[in-house]
Every structure is written in C-alpha cells, then in structure tokens.
Amino acid sequence: MSLSSICYLNGSYQPLDQAKVSVLDRGFIFGDGVYEVIPAYAGHLFRLQQHLQRLDNSLKAIKLANPLSNSEWQNMLQQLVEKNQDQNNGDQSIYLQLTRGVAKRDHSFPENTPATVFAMSNPLLAADMEKIQTGISAITLDDIRWRYCNVKTIALLPNILLKQEATEKHASEAILVREGQVSEGSASNLFIVSKGVIKTPAKSEQLLPGVTRDLIVELAQKNGLACEETSISEAELLSADEVWLSSSTKEIIPVTRLNEKTIGTGTAGPLWQKMITIYQAYKQQLRTGAET
C-alpha cells in the first residue's frame, strides 16, 4: 500500500495519507460495517456485479441502506482504478468499506446518519506460479466465529485470532471446523479433491459466499471437471487427495501440508494444475475486456 495513492472517501477522491475518519465512526467504535475486496486486472474490475450483489446482501443483513446504485458504484470504482493505474502500473486490489457513520456511542442505530463510504487501491502483484506449486501449510482449528459468517462484516477479530494461531504454529492458514464439518479458511474458501471429484462446502450461514469460489465451481463445470457443492467432514478433509484455498486476491492456492502431514506427493496436484490453467485463461480474457 502506498500512502500517496488516491482513495475515495464520502464523495471525494483524495490522497490516502490525507483521508480522515472521525473517532466516533461506528466502524471504529463497534466494527459496525461491511467490506468488499475486488481485484482489477489491466484496469478491468473482476466480477464486479457479483461483488456488488454480495455487498448489497451484507448491507441488507446488517440493516444498512445501500447509499449508491450499482451504476454509481461501478463509476466510482472504475474512476478509482484509473486514478491509481499509473502509480500501480499493473493489477490492483480495491478495498471498499461502508459503516453506519458517525454518531454518539449507543448500541441502537442512529437516526438520519449518513453511511461512511471508503475505498482504496493496493498493488496486486502477479503470482509466482513456480513458488505457488510448492503449496502452503495449514492447520485445522475449531470455528470460534459468530453464526452469520455469510455476512462480510469488518468485525474480523475471531478470524484474526484464528489466523494468528496458524501463524504461531508456522502455518499459512487455519481451516475451520464446526461440529465435525469443515467450512472455510480464516480468510479463504476451501476445496478438496477426492477420487477425482472437486468438492467445496455448500453455501450456508457458516461460510462466506466467495466470488472466486463461485467462479471456480462455474469454470470446473463448464470445462467438464466433476465438481460438487456439498458438506465435507473433517475426516474427508484429512484424507483428501488435494486441498485448495481460494480468495479474490490469492486466487487458488494448493495446501500441501495439513496438520504437519503431507498431502498427496507434497506438491500441487493434477486437478489443481488443470484448474489454475483454466483460471488463468479466464483472467487473460478479463484483461482484454472479454469477461466481467
């Protein structure tokens, strides 16, 4: 992140290091808000309408009116990408956040208080495919989060604690388990491969409906790869032939060590190789404006 990059705050574009929000903002006081992260490849926003739909779903879930229409969001975010294109000279990761605004500290919703709307751009570095193929290490942990994990809220302290526990155990991610069923990572969605079938946990209140997750399912089915959205037990995870994690910025990452045990041959598996090739081809189409 560059402090000299341009951000958007409540209707104006300004240098990030000059942007200020009140200490009474409910995002600061209560974590009362939601967010999205949207990649932009060669200036083209990745699956923008799907991200905006998820944003709208999150806003409805916390009873916060959406202050912008989809066309207004698109115009604002596209301008933000363009204003930062020269500085980033490549791909970008757009972070946007809405809170319930500035008000006296009170648990009840304030009346007639405009939402705080903030968005910024960070450089999105190209993945080192050779390094990625070696995979990452993950551990399983009990899911300590609240019930509504399908809402992309800024109140991420449980996720942070889970990710930190993984870090302290020399792992890159925590895969979360609730009542014997796996849901997702602390900051990612989960896929496994078992007997040639790609599986990902079905959508529910226990996991975030990832935009990249949905695209992987769509691309797998479109390209004739067996893919199921279904419940996955902890035992199935631990015996899987391949394990992947996905997110909009990290794309698809193979897990090659789980709970200090090697998965498969200890490198990215054959179905991951097929899927990452398909995914990169989709991204290339997006760069030319052929996909959205």
Rosetta silent file (secondary structure, phi, psi, omega in degrees, C-alpha in Angstrom):
SEQUENCE: MSLSSICYLNGSYQPLDQAKVSVLDRGFIFGDGVYEVIPAYAGHLFRLQQHLQRLDNSLKAIKLANPLSNSEWQNMLQQLVEKNQDQNNGDQSIYLQLTRGVAKRDHSFPENTPATVFAMSNPLLAADMEKIQTGISAITLDDIRWRYCNVKTIALLPNILLKQEATEKHASEAILVREGQVSEGSASNLFIVSKGVIKTPAKSEQLLPGVTRDLIVELAQKNGLACEETSISEAELLSADEVWLSSSTKEIIPVTRLNEKTIGTGTAGPLWQKMITIYQAYKQQLRTGAET
SCORE:     score description
SCORE:     0.000 S_00000001
   1 L     0.000  132.132  176.123    0.000    0.000    0.000 S_00000001
   2 L  -105.444  128.170 -179.601    1.287    3.457   -0.914 S_00000001
   3 L   -68.812  -13.716  178.297    0.150    6.364    1.261 S_00000001
   4 L   -91.734    0.658  177.768    0.360    8.590   -1.825 S_00000001
   5 L   -69.855  164.457 -178.821   -2.242    6.535   -3.698 S_00000001
   6 E   -94.910  133.211  176.039   -5.674    8.012   -4.315 S_00000001
   7 E  -119.388  172.425  175.993   -8.633    6.852   -2.232 S_00000001
   8 E  -117.192  131.268  177.378  -12.340    7.666   -2.196 S_00000001
   9 E  -143.373  113.414  173.339  -13.996    8.948    0.965 S_00000001
  10 L    49.096   48.781  171.806  -17.574   10.175    1.213 S_00000001
  11 L    99.436   -5.463 -179.070  -17.858   11.614   -2.273 S_00000001
  12 E  -133.506  150.373  174.633  -14.337   12.849   -2.961 S_00000001
  13 E   -96.226  134.448 -176.484  -11.061   11.444   -4.275 S_00000001
  14 E  -155.472  160.891  176.358   -8.009   12.374   -2.213 S_00000001
  15 E   -60.032  139.587 -176.375   -4.510   11.163   -1.315 S_00000001
  16 H   -58.086  -36.927 -177.293   -4.723    8.240    1.100 S_00000001
  17 H   -73.920   -5.551  177.302   -2.422    9.914    3.617 S_00000001
  18 H  -106.198   -6.212 -177.160   -4.833   12.868    3.851 S_00000001
  19 L   -74.977  136.279 -177.871   -8.031   10.860    4.343 S_00000001
  20 L  -135.998  142.066  176.828   -9.551   11.151    7.832 S_00000001
  21 L  -127.627  142.251 -179.247  -12.489    9.492    9.579 S_00000001
  22 L   -61.870  145.940  175.012  -13.988   10.559   12.918 S_00000001
  23 L   -68.548  -13.738  176.820  -13.126    8.563   16.038 S_00000001
  24 L   -91.051    4.726  176.385  -16.891    8.423   16.614 S_00000001
  25 E   -62.393  134.863 -176.026  -17.438    6.479   13.402 S_00000001
  26 H   -66.714  -19.604  172.558  -19.364    3.321   14.269 S_00000001
  27 H   -65.565  -39.505  179.286  -16.888    1.292   12.251 S_00000001
  28 H   -75.199  -42.208 -175.385  -14.177    2.355   14.707 S_00000001
  29 H   -76.006  -43.038 -171.683  -16.333    2.135   17.836 S_00000001
  30 H  -119.340   -9.888 -168.373  -18.340   -1.022   17.115 S_00000001
  31 L    67.325   32.495 -174.062  -16.974   -2.658   13.940 S_00000001
  32 L   -90.492   82.428 -178.578  -20.427   -1.751   12.570 S_00000001
  33 E  -178.626  177.888 -179.612  -19.906   -2.101    8.838 S_00000001
  34 E  -134.794  167.823 -177.305  -19.169   -4.333    5.871 S_00000001
  35 E  -149.159  167.707  172.536  -16.494   -4.536    3.193 S_00000001
  36 E  -142.511  154.375  172.641  -15.510   -5.991   -0.175 S_00000001
  37 E  -127.645  122.450 -172.981  -12.207   -6.704   -1.926 S_00000001
  38 E  -127.926  116.047  174.988  -12.258   -6.568   -5.722 S_00000001
  39 E   -69.503  154.596  171.837   -9.250   -7.260   -7.973 S_00000001
  40 E  -131.744  120.276 -179.084   -8.754   -5.207  -11.139 S_00000001
  41 E  -106.600  119.746 -178.052   -6.735   -6.767  -13.960 S_00000001
  42 L    51.311   38.643  177.604   -5.366   -4.341  -16.556 S_00000001
  43 L    86.313   -3.674 -178.325   -7.965   -1.838  -15.382 S_00000001
  44 E  -101.571  122.155 -179.625  -10.898   -4.269  -15.578 S_00000001
  45 E   -70.367  134.132 -174.349  -12.760   -4.955  -12.326 S_00000001
  46 L   -80.628  115.536  174.827  -13.105   -8.676  -11.580 S_00000001
  47 L    48.476   50.284 -173.696  -16.729   -9.917  -11.455 S_00000001
  48 H   -58.272  -46.157 -176.689  -17.935   -6.519  -10.323 S_00000001
  49 H   -62.680  -35.257  177.800  -21.656   -7.281  -10.421 S_00000001
  50 H   -68.216  -39.784  177.218  -21.163  -10.390   -8.261 S_00000001
  51 H   -65.257  -41.409  179.975  -19.139   -8.372   -5.736 S_00000001
  52 H   -66.919  -34.580  176.719  -21.777   -5.623   -5.673 S_00000001
  53 H   -66.184  -42.108  178.183  -24.529   -8.200   -5.140 S_00000001
  54 H   -65.437  -39.349  176.411  -22.636   -9.682   -2.187 S_00000001
  55 H   -59.325  -46.411  179.820  -22.090   -6.160   -0.818 S_00000001
  56 H   -62.568  -39.205  177.331  -25.815   -5.458   -1.092 S_00000001
  57 H   -62.513  -41.880  179.562  -26.601   -8.763    0.643 S_00000001
  58 H   -65.126  -42.868  179.261  -24.245   -7.852    3.507 S_00000001
  59 H   -61.884  -42.930  178.016  -25.784   -4.383    3.837 S_00000001
  60 H   -63.035  -37.330 -177.962  -29.282   -5.848    3.987 S_00000001
  61 H   -65.223  -32.323  179.371  -28.126   -8.343    6.623 S_00000001
  62 L  -100.462    9.315  176.051  -26.929   -5.530    8.929 S_00000001
  63 L    60.641   44.985  176.427  -29.928   -3.285    8.054 S_00000001
  64 L  -118.758  122.220 -177.823  -27.835   -0.542    6.432 S_00000001
  65 L   -65.948  137.417  177.470  -29.245    1.104    3.319 S_00000001
  66 L   -71.872  119.580 -175.468  -27.009    0.954    0.259 S_00000001
  67 L   -78.287  -11.979 -176.357  -26.057    4.606   -0.440 S_00000001
  68 L  -129.482  150.333  172.313  -25.173    4.042   -4.108 S_00000001
  69 L   -79.747  166.744  178.572  -26.770    2.339   -7.079 S_00000001
  70 H   -58.797  -40.065  179.861  -24.847   -0.344   -8.970 S_00000001
  71 H   -67.567  -35.621  177.119  -24.057    2.126  -11.758 S_00000001
  72 H   -68.826  -40.796  175.176  -22.793    4.681   -9.215 S_00000001
  73 H   -60.222  -47.453 -178.062  -20.619    2.035   -7.564 S_00000001
  74 H   -60.502  -44.441 -179.620  -19.245    0.991  -10.943 S_00000001
  75 H   -63.557  -45.612 -179.282  -18.475    4.573  -11.944 S_00000001
  76 H   -63.668  -46.821 -177.028  -16.781    5.387   -8.635 S_00000001
  77 H   -68.810  -37.072  178.350  -14.705    2.208   -8.509 S_00000001
  78 H   -66.120  -38.783  176.199  -13.671    2.458  -12.155 S_00000001
  79 H   -63.540  -39.672  179.222  -12.519    6.034  -11.588 S_00000001
  80 H   -62.485  -43.193  176.852  -10.552    4.884   -8.546 S_00000001
  81 H   -60.068  -46.126 -177.576   -8.829    2.202  -10.628 S_00000001
  82 H   -65.828  -37.479 -179.740   -7.991    4.713  -13.345 S_00000001
  83 H   -68.207  -23.068 -179.122   -6.630    7.282  -10.872 S_00000001
  84 H  -106.074    1.404 -174.201   -4.239    4.662   -9.464 S_00000001
  85 H   -64.872  -43.004 -178.462   -3.316    2.900  -12.716 S_00000001
  86 H   -64.942  -41.571 -178.340   -0.172    4.934  -13.416 S_00000001
  87 H   -68.852  -44.291 -178.764    1.164    4.523   -9.897 S_00000001
  88 H   -76.746  -30.341  177.866    0.450    0.805   -9.662 S_00000001
  89 L    50.790   42.928 -179.213    1.437    0.165  -13.289 S_00000001
  90 L   169.404 -147.081 -177.473   -0.345   -3.159  -13.216 S_00000001
  91 L   -79.512  156.288 -177.225   -3.089   -5.021  -11.397 S_00000001
  92 E  -132.198  157.107  171.220   -4.858   -3.618   -8.362 S_00000001
  93 E  -117.791  116.577 -178.413   -6.802   -4.804   -5.329 S_00000001
  94 E   -96.487  123.777  176.295   -9.670   -2.472   -4.478 S_00000001
  95 E  -106.791  125.792  175.218  -10.825   -2.425   -0.860 S_00000001
  96 E  -126.848  144.877 -175.736  -14.162   -0.782   -0.111 S_00000001
  97 E  -141.613  137.816  173.884  -15.823   -0.339    3.268 S_00000001
  98 E  -124.040  135.591  173.407  -19.133    1.044    4.486 S_00000001
  99 E  -123.575  172.030 -177.782  -20.002    1.801    8.088 S_00000001
 100 L   -77.541    3.377  170.991  -23.138    3.112    9.754 S_00000001
 101 L    95.261 -168.703 -173.774  -21.463    6.510   10.034 S_00000001
 102 E   -98.142  126.196 -179.051  -20.600    8.994   12.791 S_00000001
 103 L  -161.458  164.254  173.422  -22.846    9.178   15.854 S_00000001
 104 L   -56.977  142.348 -178.156  -22.857    9.288   19.649 S_00000001
 105 L   -65.942  112.034  179.089  -21.789    5.926   21.065 S_00000001
 106 L  -158.001  135.068 -177.692  -25.002    3.975   21.534 S_00000001
 107 L   -62.672  -33.342  178.771  -25.775    0.394   20.612 S_00000001
 108 L   -66.278  151.184  178.886  -29.063    1.400   18.968 S_00000001
 109 L   -63.407  136.518  174.303  -28.926    2.522   15.342 S_00000001
 110 L   -74.271  154.246  178.248  -28.572    6.311   14.983 S_00000001
 111 L   -96.842  143.452  174.471  -31.260    8.169   13.029 S_00000001
 112 L    54.053   41.075  179.128  -30.585   10.216    9.891 S_00000001
 113 L  -111.129  117.603 -179.730  -26.872    9.402    9.916 S_00000001
 114 L   -67.675  145.086  177.546  -25.190    9.054    6.503 S_00000001
 115 L   -67.129  150.485  169.429  -23.031    5.998    5.963 S_00000001
 116 E   -87.986  125.893 -179.176  -19.263    6.359    5.750 S_00000001
 117 E  -119.169  120.703 -176.085  -18.106    5.154    2.313 S_00000001
 118 E  -134.332  140.148  174.643  -14.397    4.473    1.801 S_00000001
 119 E  -147.730  142.232  178.515  -12.426    2.765   -0.968 S_00000001
 120 E  -141.229  164.446 -179.243   -8.700    2.441   -1.658 S_00000001
 121 E  -118.251  136.967  173.002   -6.383    0.732   -4.117 S_00000001
 122 E  -124.158  147.212  175.365   -3.401   -1.517   -3.399 S_00000001
 123 E   -61.569  141.108  177.053   -0.985   -3.044   -5.917 S_00000001
 124 L  -114.712  104.185 -174.282   -1.831   -6.671   -6.740 S_00000001
 125 L   -74.957  145.143  178.162    1.388   -8.493   -7.501 S_00000001
 126 L   -65.623  140.762 -179.605    1.458  -11.270  -10.071 S_00000001
 127 L   -70.762  140.399  173.793    1.581  -14.746   -8.572 S_00000001
 128 L   -86.739   97.189 -172.030    4.847  -16.675   -8.762 S_00000001
 129 H   -61.838  -35.048  179.783    3.450  -19.872  -10.255 S_00000001
 130 H   -65.524  -41.067  179.106    6.590  -21.895   -9.587 S_00000001
 131 H   -69.431  -40.658 -178.619    6.529  -20.928   -5.920 S_00000001
 132 H   -60.925  -35.735 -176.633    2.769  -21.491   -5.608 S_00000001
 133 L   -64.077  -19.951  175.815    3.084  -25.076   -6.856 S_00000001
 134 L   -73.248  -19.388  175.881    5.075  -25.988   -3.757 S_00000001
 135 L    81.070  178.180  179.648    1.914  -25.190   -1.798 S_00000001
 136 E  -124.195  169.471  176.564    1.331  -23.894    1.695 S_00000001
 137 E  -102.560  141.551  177.802    0.907  -25.379    5.151 S_00000001
 138 E  -137.274  162.159  174.234   -2.417  -25.225    7.015 S_00000001
 139 E  -131.330  158.453  173.803   -3.866  -26.443   10.300 S_00000001
 140 E   -95.341  140.990  178.077   -7.410  -27.237   11.424 S_00000001
 141 E  -140.397  154.003  175.065   -8.927  -25.208   14.262 S_00000001
 142 E   -64.268  136.760  179.917  -12.312  -25.018   15.967 S_00000001
 143 L   -78.412  108.550 -176.588  -14.509  -22.350   14.370 S_00000001
 144 L   -98.836    7.226 -174.008  -14.986  -19.725   17.106 S_00000001
 145 L   -78.663  171.857  179.762  -16.778  -17.177   14.896 S_00000001
 146 L   -73.463 -179.812 -172.534  -20.364  -15.947   15.154 S_00000001
 147 L   -72.803  -29.505 -168.802  -23.317  -17.569   13.360 S_00000001
 148 L  -101.781   64.338 -178.079  -23.555  -15.247   10.356 S_00000001
 149 L   -72.887  -10.035  177.171  -20.276  -15.889    8.565 S_00000001
 150 L   -78.072   -8.087  176.512  -22.024  -15.272    5.227 S_00000001
 151 L   -94.640  126.880 -175.683  -22.048  -11.537    6.043 S_00000001
 152 L   -87.111   72.772 -175.735  -18.790   -9.841    5.026 S_00000001
 153 E   -86.624  153.385  178.454  -18.512   -7.720    8.149 S_00000001
 154 L   -78.097   -7.564  179.686  -15.492   -5.644    9.200 S_00000001
 155 L   -80.321   80.117 -168.816  -15.724   -7.186   12.703 S_00000001
 156 L  -105.108   16.247 -176.142  -12.980   -9.727   11.961 S_00000001
 157 H   -56.107  -43.934  177.533  -11.374  -10.263   15.374 S_00000001
 158 H   -59.489  -41.538  177.432  -12.221  -14.012   15.532 S_00000001
 159 H   -61.703  -40.684 -179.864  -10.721  -14.503   12.045 S_00000001
 160 H   -63.432  -44.029  179.640   -7.638  -12.564   13.115 S_00000001
 161 H   -63.631  -39.856  178.350   -7.181  -14.701   16.232 S_00000001
 162 H   -66.532  -44.479  179.042   -7.532  -17.898   14.183 S_00000001
 163 H   -63.892  -39.623  179.447   -5.085  -16.690   11.538 S_00000001
 164 H   -65.660  -37.960  176.923   -2.607  -15.640   14.236 S_00000001
 165 H   -62.786  -39.430  175.848   -2.800  -19.070   15.874 S_00000001
 166 H   -62.482  -44.751 -179.767   -1.975  -20.606   12.498 S_00000001
 167 H   -59.845  -43.725 -179.174    0.944  -18.184   12.082 S_00000001
 168 H   -66.503  -19.989  177.250    2.302  -19.036   15.529 S_00000001
 169 L  -102.199   19.671  174.762    2.211  -22.706   14.523 S_00000001
 170 L    61.499   35.405  175.356    4.151  -21.926   11.320 S_00000001
 171 L  -117.090  155.403 -178.879    1.138  -22.421    9.058 S_00000001
 172 L   -86.525  -22.780 -176.507   -0.204  -20.040    6.422 S_00000001
 173 E  -154.264  153.865  173.468   -3.907  -20.593    7.087 S_00000001
 174 E  -105.995  128.297  174.335   -6.393  -22.097    9.524 S_00000001
 175 E   -98.568  127.244 -164.841   -9.107  -24.370    8.119 S_00000001
 176 E   -97.465  139.195 -176.050  -12.154  -24.119   10.366 S_00000001
 177 E  -124.739  131.266  177.536  -14.167  -26.996   11.818 S_00000001
 178 E  -134.374  118.110 -179.844  -17.598  -26.778   13.476 S_00000001
 179 L    52.007   43.888  174.534  -19.320  -29.890   14.846 S_00000001
 180 L    82.820   -3.225 -179.529  -17.178  -32.171   12.695 S_00000001
 181 E  -111.935  139.102  177.556  -17.810  -30.277    9.439 S_00000001
 182 E   -90.864  148.270 -177.109  -15.283  -28.038    7.688 S_00000001
 183 E  -119.167  -59.254 -175.472  -16.438  -24.690    6.331 S_00000001
 184 E  -168.315 -177.313  173.087  -13.601  -22.455    5.071 S_00000001
 185 E   -89.294  173.396  179.155  -10.303  -20.863    5.998 S_00000001
 186 L   -65.340  -23.887  178.159   -9.924  -17.858    8.277 S_00000001
 187 L  -145.052   37.173 -175.492   -9.524  -15.703    5.137 S_00000001
 188 E  -164.766  161.679  170.006  -10.322  -18.064    2.271 S_00000001
 189 E   -93.889  162.735 -171.318  -12.765  -20.592    0.839 S_00000001
 190 E  -118.823  139.973  169.657  -11.990  -24.307    0.797 S_00000001
 191 E  -132.265  148.045  168.037  -11.884  -27.007   -1.885 S_00000001
 192 E  -128.602  160.544  171.545  -10.821  -30.633   -1.667 S_00000001
 193 E  -119.623  125.462  179.422  -10.276  -33.264   -4.340 S_00000001
 194 E  -135.769  118.222  179.274  -11.375  -36.807   -3.508 S_00000001
 195 L    53.525   42.749  175.245  -11.311  -39.655   -6.039 S_00000001
 196 L    82.888    2.412 -179.565  -11.196  -37.249   -8.961 S_00000001
 197 E  -110.766  129.339  174.306  -14.086  -35.050   -7.748 S_00000001
 198 E   -81.427  129.856 -179.894  -13.628  -31.409   -6.742 S_00000001
 199 E  -128.789  143.452  174.446  -15.708  -30.624   -3.651 S_00000001
 200 E  -139.783  143.680 -179.278  -16.423  -27.385   -1.804 S_00000001
 201 L   -56.666  137.905  178.347  -18.675  -26.842    1.212 S_00000001
 202 L   -64.056  150.589 -179.642  -22.229  -25.875    0.268 S_00000001
 203 L   -64.606  140.445  177.747  -23.234  -22.277    0.957 S_00000001
 204 L  -163.862 -178.348  177.056  -24.725  -21.617    4.365 S_00000001
 205 L   -68.391   -9.637 -175.357  -24.564  -19.090    7.186 S_00000001
 206 L   -90.592   -0.323  178.409  -21.321  -20.776    8.266 S_00000001
 207 L  -149.117  155.647  179.062  -19.198  -19.567    5.353 S_00000001
 208 L   -78.040  131.113  177.585  -18.674  -16.552    3.153 S_00000001
 209 L   -75.201   86.988 -173.541  -20.095  -16.983   -0.378 S_00000001
 210 L   -66.828  135.740  177.059  -16.805  -16.281   -2.150 S_00000001
 211 H   -66.706  -42.269  177.106  -16.937  -14.712   -5.600 S_00000001
 212 H   -67.605  -38.423  175.774  -13.786  -16.589   -6.621 S_00000001
 213 H   -55.663  -48.319 -179.165  -15.208  -19.776   -5.087 S_00000001
 214 H   -63.246  -38.037  179.279  -18.295  -19.443   -7.271 S_00000001
 215 H   -65.649  -40.372  178.917  -16.169  -18.809  -10.350 S_00000001
 216 H   -60.632  -45.220  177.539  -14.082  -21.936   -9.708 S_00000001
 217 H   -59.787  -45.872 -179.294  -17.270  -24.028   -9.485 S_00000001
 218 H   -61.411  -46.062 -178.172  -18.573  -22.406  -12.678 S_00000001
 219 H   -68.873  -38.016  178.429  -15.322  -22.931  -14.597 S_00000001
 220 H   -60.711  -49.024 -178.259  -14.957  -26.537  -13.402 S_00000001
 221 H   -65.728  -38.721  179.989  -18.454  -27.440  -14.577 S_00000001
 222 H   -64.957  -29.835 -176.612  -18.015  -25.537  -17.851 S_00000001
 223 L  -104.076   18.324  172.307  -14.802  -27.459  -18.583 S_00000001
 224 L    74.854   21.900  176.980  -16.103  -30.923  -17.744 S_00000001
 225 L   -96.793  130.705 -179.470  -14.453  -31.317  -14.334 S_00000001
 226 L   -63.738  124.709 -176.024  -16.553  -33.123  -11.722 S_00000001
 227 E  -145.447  131.741 -177.909  -17.404  -30.587   -9.033 S_00000001
 228 E  -128.571  140.587  169.512  -19.823  -30.762   -6.118 S_00000001
 229 E  -101.123  109.451 -169.333  -21.091  -28.262   -3.555 S_00000001
 230 L  -156.084  168.012  175.017  -21.668  -30.476   -0.546 S_00000001
 231 L   -69.909  145.212  179.699  -20.929  -30.970    3.142 S_00000001
 232 L  -130.805  122.025  179.999  -17.349  -32.032    3.900 S_00000001
 233 E   -81.291  161.699  176.666  -16.426  -33.738    7.149 S_00000001
 234 H   -60.584  -37.282  178.791  -13.148  -33.202    8.933 S_00000001
 235 H   -62.938  -40.464  177.566  -12.288  -36.843    8.185 S_00000001
 236 H   -63.923  -41.121  177.386  -12.827  -36.240    4.431 S_00000001
 237 H   -59.617  -47.712 -174.990  -10.583  -33.189    4.577 S_00000001
 238 H   -68.479  -21.149 -179.474   -7.802  -35.082    6.328 S_00000001
 239 L  -104.875    7.226 -175.382   -7.949  -37.939    3.780 S_00000001
 240 L   -65.079  149.979  175.973   -8.296  -35.726    0.663 S_00000001
 241 L   -76.012  -33.776  176.580   -6.054  -36.225   -2.377 S_00000001
 242 E  -142.245  150.434  174.176   -5.770  -32.447   -2.853 S_00000001
 243 E  -133.697  131.517  177.925   -6.735  -29.391   -0.778 S_00000001
 244 E  -125.253  155.686  169.906   -7.062  -25.866   -2.176 S_00000001
 245 E  -124.780  145.241 -178.015   -7.849  -22.459   -0.730 S_00000001
 246 E  -134.492  149.528  171.065   -9.295  -19.614   -2.765 S_00000001
 247 E  -160.432  166.644 -176.514   -9.835  -15.865   -2.481 S_00000001
 248 L   -63.048  -35.479 -177.690  -10.129  -12.936   -4.868 S_00000001
 249 L   -92.175  -32.083 -179.299   -6.544  -11.777   -4.309 S_00000001
 250 L   -92.065  -11.493  178.459   -4.797  -15.140   -3.716 S_00000001
 251 E    64.187 -111.698 -178.299   -6.827  -16.927   -6.430 S_00000001
 252 E  -127.885  115.800 -176.599   -6.288  -20.707   -5.960 S_00000001
 253 E  -115.057  126.313  175.754   -3.571  -21.914   -3.586 S_00000001
 254 E   -78.113  139.193  171.927   -2.769  -25.607   -3.051 S_00000001
 255 E   -97.151  121.706 -177.594   -2.317  -26.828    0.515 S_00000001
 256 E  -111.467   -7.132  172.658    0.446  -29.438    0.568 S_00000001
 257 E  -138.396  129.191 -179.269    0.813  -29.875    4.335 S_00000001
 258 E  -131.171  122.459 -176.418   -2.100  -30.142    6.755 S_00000001
 259 L    52.930   41.249  176.104   -1.587  -30.532   10.497 S_00000001
 260 L    68.816   14.911  176.375    2.098  -31.206    9.744 S_00000001
 261 E  -114.872  142.195 -178.351    1.252  -34.127    7.434 S_00000001
 262 E   -73.439  136.999  174.625    1.966  -34.169    3.710 S_00000001
 263 L   -97.552  127.527  179.677   -0.975  -34.119    1.302 S_00000001
 264 L    58.444 -127.514 -179.081   -0.512  -36.295   -1.773 S_00000001
 265 L   -92.391    1.383  179.798    3.016  -36.000   -3.133 S_00000001
 266 L    88.755    6.907  174.139    3.696  -32.760   -1.293 S_00000001
 267 L  -134.889  172.646 -179.091    3.239  -30.556   -4.360 S_00000001
 268 L   -55.902  136.619 -175.279    0.251  -29.169   -6.250 S_00000001
 269 L   -83.932  173.328 -174.937   -1.930  -31.987   -7.562 S_00000001
 270 H   -65.486  -36.091  178.962   -3.079  -32.726  -11.127 S_00000001
 271 H   -72.721  -33.479  173.162   -6.590  -31.271  -10.789 S_00000001
 272 H   -61.073  -42.068  179.770   -5.157  -28.056   -9.332 S_00000001
 273 H   -58.710  -42.208  178.501   -2.873  -27.872  -12.386 S_00000001
 274 H   -65.988  -45.263 -175.308   -5.907  -28.134  -14.684 S_00000001
 275 H   -68.396  -39.126 -178.691   -7.951  -25.623  -12.718 S_00000001
 276 H   -68.371  -32.039  176.008   -5.232  -22.996  -12.425 S_00000001
 277 H   -65.163  -43.991  177.664   -4.682  -23.171  -16.189 S_00000001
 278 H   -63.085  -42.993 -177.964   -8.407  -22.634  -16.773 S_00000001
 279 H   -65.291  -42.561 -179.851   -8.479  -19.810  -14.226 S_00000001
 280 H   -65.950  -34.286  176.735   -5.501  -18.003  -15.746 S_00000001
 281 H   -65.238  -39.350  176.336   -7.133  -18.225  -19.180 S_00000001
 282 H   -61.362  -45.524  179.080  -10.255  -16.589  -17.718 S_00000001
 283 H   -59.861  -39.526 -179.961   -8.119  -13.798  -16.256 S_00000001
 284 H   -64.290  -38.054  174.912   -6.472  -13.222  -19.614 S_00000001
 285 H   -63.869  -39.005  178.404   -9.892  -12.804  -21.201 S_00000001
 286 H   -62.324  -38.967 -179.806  -10.782  -10.328  -18.460 S_00000001
 287 H   -60.070  -30.402 -179.312   -7.667   -8.290  -19.229 S_00000001
 288 L   -90.459   -2.616 -179.125   -8.928   -7.794  -22.769 S_00000001
 289 L    86.642    8.574 -177.265  -12.430   -6.887  -21.598 S_00000001
 290 L   -81.931  -20.375  178.657  -13.935  -10.129  -22.912 S_00000001
 291 L  -126.748  158.261  177.943  -15.088  -11.302  -19.455 S_00000001
 292 L  -132.848    0.000    0.000  -16.557   -9.499  -16.441 S_00000001
